[in-house]
Amino acid sequence: MSRKLVRPRQGRMLAGVCAGLAQRFGRSPGFVRLLFLLSLLLPGTQVIVYLVLWLLMPNEDRYAVQY
C-alpha cells in the first residue's frame, strides 16, 4: 500500500483522484469510483471536494525514483 497520496499515471479515468485514493487506502479503484457516484445522490459538496483534490494531489511522476 502506497502511503503517499498521489494521482497515478496508470488506471486513471478522469483525473486520477479516485485511483489515487484507492491506492492510498488499499481499495480497488472501481469501489472508490462507485462510492463517489453514489455520494452524488446525496446533497453536499462532493464535486467541489473532487476538484480541490484534483488541484492538490500531485502527479505520481514527482515521486518517481530516478537512477
DSSP file (Angstrom, degrees, kcal/mol; ACC not computed):
  #  RESIDUE AA STRUCTURE BP1 BP2  ACC     N-H-->O    O-->H-N    N-H-->O    O-->H-N    TCO  KAPPA ALPHA  PHI   PSI    X-CA   Y-CA   Z-CA
    1    1 A M              0   0    0      0, 0.0     2,-0.3     0, 0.0    23,-0.1   0.000 360.0 360.0 360.0 127.6    0.0    0.0    0.0
    2    2 A S        -     0   0    0     21,-0.7    24,-0.1     1,-0.1     0, 0.0  -0.572 360.0-159.9 -75.2 134.0    1.4    3.4   -1.0
    3    3 A R        +     0   0    0     -2,-0.3     2,-0.3    22,-0.1    -1,-0.1   0.616  67.6  85.1 -90.1 -13.3    1.5    5.8    1.9
    4    4 A K  S    S-     0   0    0     19,-0.0     2,-1.1     1,-0.0    -2,-0.1  -0.665  77.0-132.4 -90.8 145.4    1.7    8.9   -0.4
    5    5 A L        +     0   0    0     -2,-0.3     2,-0.3    19,-0.1    16,-0.1  -0.803  50.5 143.2 -97.8  95.7   -1.5   10.5   -1.8
    6    6 A V        -     0   0    0     -2,-1.1    53,-0.2    14,-0.3    18,-0.1  -0.891  56.1-110.8-130.8 160.2   -0.7   10.9   -5.5
    7    7 A R  B     -a   59   0A   0     51,-2.7    53,-2.0    -2,-0.3    54,-0.2  -0.839  41.0-137.7 -91.6 111.3   -2.6   10.7   -8.7
    8    8 A P        -     0   0    0      0, 0.0    12,-0.1     0, 0.0    11,-0.1  -0.280   7.0-137.7 -70.2 154.5   -1.2    7.6  -10.5
    9    9 A R  S >  S+     0   0    0      2,-0.1     3,-0.5     3,-0.0     2,-0.4   0.814  88.8  64.0 -77.1 -32.6   -0.5    7.7  -14.3
   10   10 A Q  T 3  S+     0   0    0      1,-0.2     0, 0.0     6,-0.0     0, 0.0  -0.744 103.1  21.5 -94.9 139.5   -1.9    4.2  -14.7
   11   11 A G  T 3  S+     0   0    0     -2,-0.4    -1,-0.2     1,-0.3     2,-0.1   0.604  80.8 148.9  87.0  11.9   -5.6    3.5  -14.1
   12   12 A R    <   +     0   0    0     -3,-0.5    -1,-0.3     1,-0.2    -3,-0.0  -0.466  23.3 176.0 -76.0 149.7   -6.9    7.0  -14.5
   13   13 A M  S    S-     0   0    0     -2,-0.1    -1,-0.2     0, 0.0    -2,-0.0   0.655  80.4 -13.8-114.4 -48.8  -10.4    7.6  -15.8
   14   14 A L  S    S-     0   0    0      0, 0.0    -2,-0.1     0, 0.0     0, 0.0   0.663 135.4 -21.2-116.9 -72.7  -10.8   11.4  -15.4
   15   15 A A  S    S-     0   0    0      0, 0.0    -3,-0.1     0, 0.0    -8,-0.0   0.521  83.9-110.3-120.1 -11.7   -8.1   12.9  -13.3
   16   16 A G  S  > S+     0   0    0     -5,-0.1     4,-2.3    -9,-0.1     5,-0.2   0.531  79.7 123.8  93.7   6.3   -6.9   10.0  -11.2
   17   17 A V  H  > S+     0   0    0      2,-0.2     4,-2.5     1,-0.2     5,-0.2   0.953  77.6  42.6 -66.6 -49.7   -8.3   11.2   -7.9
   18   18 A C  H  > S+     0   0    0      1,-0.2     4,-2.5     2,-0.2    -1,-0.2   0.893 115.0  51.0 -64.8 -39.1  -10.3    8.1   -7.2
   19   19 A A  H  > S+     0   0    0      2,-0.2     4,-2.3     1,-0.2    -1,-0.2   0.893 111.3  48.7 -64.8 -39.1   -7.5    5.9   -8.3
   20   20 A G  H  X S+     0   0    0     -4,-2.3     4,-2.2     2,-0.2   -14,-0.3   0.904 112.2  47.5 -67.0 -41.9   -5.1    7.7   -6.0
   21   21 A L  H  X S+     0   0    0     -4,-2.5     4,-2.1     2,-0.2    -2,-0.2   0.904 112.5  50.1 -64.6 -41.1   -7.4    7.5   -3.1
   22   22 A A  H  X>S+     0   0    0     -4,-2.5     5,-2.4     1,-0.2     4,-0.7   0.920 111.7  47.7 -63.6 -43.7   -8.0    3.8   -3.8
   23   23 A Q  H ><5S+     0   0    0     -4,-2.3   -21,-0.7     1,-0.2     3,-0.5   0.902 112.0  50.4 -63.1 -41.6   -4.2    3.2   -4.0
   24   24 A R  H 3<5S+     0   0    0     -4,-2.2    -1,-0.2     1,-0.2    -2,-0.2   0.878 118.5  36.3 -65.0 -40.0   -3.6    5.1   -0.7
   25   25 A F  H 3<5S-     0   0    0     -4,-2.1    -1,-0.2    -5,-0.1    -2,-0.2   0.312 111.7-111.8-102.5   8.4   -6.2    3.2    1.3
   26   26 A G  T <<5S+     0   0    0     -4,-0.7     2,-0.2    -3,-0.5    -3,-0.2   0.824  73.8 125.2  71.8  33.0   -5.8   -0.2   -0.2
   27   27 A R      < -     0   0    0     -5,-2.4    -1,-0.2    -6,-0.2    -2,-0.1  -0.663  67.2 -92.9-113.7 171.6   -9.1   -0.4   -2.1
   28   28 A S     >  -     0   0    0     -2,-0.2     4,-1.8     1,-0.1     3,-0.3  -0.647  28.7-127.9 -83.9 145.1  -10.0   -1.1   -5.7
   29   29 A P  H  > S+     0   0    0      0, 0.0     4,-2.5     0, 0.0     5,-0.2   0.868 109.5  57.7 -59.7 -35.7  -10.4    2.0   -7.9
   30   30 A G  H  > S+     0   0    0      1,-0.2     4,-2.3     2,-0.2     5,-0.1   0.888 104.8  50.9 -61.7 -39.2  -13.8    0.7   -9.0
   31   31 A F  H  > S+     0   0    0     -3,-0.3     4,-2.3     2,-0.2    -1,-0.2   0.915 111.7  46.5 -64.3 -44.0  -15.0    0.6   -5.4
   32   32 A V  H  X S+     0   0    0     -4,-1.8     4,-2.3     2,-0.2    -2,-0.2   0.893 112.5  50.5 -67.4 -39.2  -13.9    4.2   -4.8
   33   33 A R  H  X S+     0   0    0     -4,-2.5     4,-2.6     2,-0.2    -2,-0.2   0.909 110.1  50.4 -63.8 -41.3  -15.5    5.4   -8.1
   34   34 A L  H  X S+     0   0    0     -4,-2.3     4,-2.6     2,-0.2    -2,-0.2   0.917 109.8  50.3 -62.7 -43.5  -18.7    3.6   -7.1
   35   35 A L  H  X S+     0   0    0     -4,-2.3     4,-2.1     2,-0.2    -1,-0.2   0.909 110.9  49.7 -60.5 -41.4  -18.7    5.3   -3.7
   36   36 A F  H  X S+     0   0    0     -4,-2.3     4,-1.0     2,-0.2    -2,-0.2   0.934 111.4  48.0 -63.3 -45.5  -18.2    8.7   -5.4
   37   37 A L  H >< S+     0   0    0     -4,-2.6     3,-0.5     1,-0.2     4,-0.3   0.903 112.7  48.5 -63.1 -40.5  -21.0    8.1   -7.8
   38   38 A L  H >< S+     0   0    0     -4,-2.6     3,-1.4     1,-0.2     4,-0.3   0.856 105.2  59.0 -66.4 -34.0  -23.4    7.0   -5.1
   39   39 A S  H >< S+     0   0    0     -4,-2.1     3,-1.2     1,-0.3    -1,-0.2   0.754  91.7  69.8 -67.6 -21.9  -22.4   10.1   -3.0
   40   40 A L  T << S+     0   0    0     -4,-1.0    -1,-0.3    -3,-0.5    -2,-0.2   0.707  88.6  64.5 -67.7 -17.9  -23.6   12.3   -5.8
   41   41 A L  T <  S+     0   0    0     -3,-1.4    -1,-0.3    -4,-0.3    -2,-0.2   0.716  94.8  72.6 -74.9 -20.3  -27.1   11.2   -4.9
   42   42 A L  S <  S-     0   0    0     -3,-1.2     4,-0.2    -4,-0.3     2,-0.2  -0.658  95.3-104.2 -93.3 149.4  -26.7   12.9   -1.6
   43   43 A P  S    S+     0   0    0      0, 0.0     2,-0.3     0, 0.0    -2,-0.1  -0.497  73.0  86.2 -70.0 142.4  -26.7   16.7   -1.1
   44   44 A G  S    S-     0   0    0     -2,-0.2     3,-0.2    -4,-0.1    -5,-0.0  -0.981  85.6 -68.9 158.7-167.4  -23.3   18.1   -0.5
   45   45 A T     >  +     0   0    0     -2,-0.3     4,-2.3     1,-0.2     5,-0.2  -0.190  69.0 132.6-111.7  39.0  -20.1   19.4   -2.0
   46   46 A Q  H  > S+     0   0    0      1,-0.2     4,-2.4    -4,-0.2    -1,-0.2   0.892  73.9  49.6 -60.5 -42.5  -18.7   16.2   -3.4
   47   47 A V  H  > S+     0   0    0     -3,-0.2     4,-2.4     1,-0.2    -1,-0.2   0.891 111.0  49.7 -66.7 -38.8  -17.8   17.7   -6.8
   48   48 A I  H  > S+     0   0    0      2,-0.2     4,-2.4     1,-0.2    -1,-0.2   0.909 110.7  49.9 -66.0 -41.4  -16.0   20.6   -5.2
   49   49 A V  H  X S+     0   0    0     -4,-2.3     4,-2.6     2,-0.2    -2,-0.2   0.910 110.2  51.1 -62.0 -42.5  -14.0   18.3   -3.0
   50   50 A Y  H  X S+     0   0    0     -4,-2.4     4,-2.2     1,-0.2    -2,-0.2   0.929 111.2  47.7 -59.9 -46.1  -13.1   16.2   -6.1
   51   51 A L  H  X S+     0   0    0     -4,-2.4     4,-1.8     2,-0.2    -2,-0.2   0.889 111.7  50.0 -64.0 -40.0  -11.9   19.4   -7.9
   52   52 A V  H  X S+     0   0    0     -4,-2.4     4,-2.4     2,-0.2     5,-0.2   0.917 111.1  48.7 -65.1 -43.2   -9.9   20.5   -4.9
   53   53 A L  H  X S+     0   0    0     -4,-2.6     4,-2.9     1,-0.2    -2,-0.2   0.884 107.5  56.3 -63.0 -37.4   -8.3   17.1   -4.6
   54   54 A W  H  < S+     0   0    0     -4,-2.2    -1,-0.2     1,-0.2    -2,-0.2   0.893 112.8  41.7 -59.7 -40.3   -7.5   17.2   -8.3
   55   55 A L  H  < S+     0   0    0     -4,-1.8    -2,-0.2     1,-0.1    -1,-0.2   0.857 121.1  40.2 -75.6 -35.8   -5.7   20.5   -7.8
   56   56 A L  H  < S+     0   0    0     -4,-2.4    -2,-0.2    -5,-0.1    -3,-0.2   0.801  94.1  85.2 -88.0 -30.6   -3.9   19.5   -4.6
   57   57 A M  S  < S-     0   0    0     -4,-2.9   -51,-0.2    -5,-0.2     2,-0.1  -0.603  75.7-136.3 -76.9 123.4   -2.9   15.9   -5.3
   58   58 A P        -     0   0    0      0, 0.0   -51,-2.7     0, 0.0     2,-0.1  -0.367  23.6 -98.6 -75.4 158.6    0.4   15.8   -7.2
   59   59 A N  B >   -a    7   0A   0    -53,-0.2     3,-1.2     1,-0.1     4,-0.3  -0.378  31.1-115.2 -68.6 154.7    1.0   13.5  -10.1
   60   60 A E  G >  S+     0   0    0    -53,-2.0     3,-1.5     1,-0.2     4,-0.2   0.762 107.3  76.5 -62.8 -26.3    2.9   10.3   -9.5
   61   61 A D  G >  S+     0   0    0      1,-0.3     3,-1.2   -54,-0.2    -1,-0.2   0.797  83.8  63.5 -58.4 -30.8    5.8   11.5  -11.6
   62   62 A R  G <  S+     0   0    0     -3,-1.2    -1,-0.3     1,-0.3    -2,-0.2   0.789 107.4  42.5 -65.0 -26.7    7.1   13.8   -8.9
   63   63 A Y  G <  S+     0   0    0     -3,-1.5    -1,-0.3    -4,-0.3     2,-0.2   0.275  83.2 126.8-105.3  10.5    7.8   10.9   -6.7
   64   64 A A    <   -     0   0    0     -3,-1.2     2,-0.5    -4,-0.2    -3,-0.0  -0.485  63.2-122.0 -69.8 135.4    9.3    8.6   -9.3
   65   65 A V        -     0   0    0     -2,-0.2     2,-0.5     2,-0.0    -1,-0.1  -0.667  26.5-157.8 -80.0 126.6   12.7    7.3   -8.3
   66   66 A Q              0   0    0     -2,-0.5    -1,-0.0     1,-0.1     0, 0.0  -0.922 360.0 360.0-110.6 130.1   15.3    8.2  -10.8
   67   67 A Y              0   0    0     -2,-0.5    -1,-0.1     0, 0.0    -2,-0.0   0.376 360.0 360.0-109.0 360.0   18.5    6.2  -11.0
